[in-house]
Amino acid sequence: DAPLFFANANFFLEQARRLIAASATPVRWFVINAEPIVDVDATAAMIFVEFDEEMDRRGIQIVVARASQPLRAILDRTGVTERIGADYFFASL
C-alpha cells in the first residue's frame, strides 16, 4: 500500500518494461493490479500516459484492475483513464 509518485514512478515504468521484455510469449495485455496504489501524483500520471503511448505503439493494451474509488478519481482527473480507456478498468483481476 503505497503511492505511485515522482520518486518511484520511473522504477515502476522500468519494471513494467522488464516484465514485458522477459515474457516467453507475446504480451497482448499488461494488467496493473492497482489495489495497493493509494495515490498518484502528477509525475506518476505522466508516466502512466507515457507507458500507455509506448504500449499502444507495440500493440499492448494496458489494463487497470482493482483501483479504489479515490485512485480512480485521480486517474480520471489527470487524464489517465481517458488515455487508457475507461473500458479497460476492471473491479477485479
Secondary structure, DSSP 4 states (H G I P E B T S, - for coil): -EEE-TTTHHHHHHHHHHHHHH-SS--SEEEEE-TTEEEE-HHHHHHHHHHHHHHHHHT-EEEEES--HHHHHHHHHTTHHHHH-GGGEES--
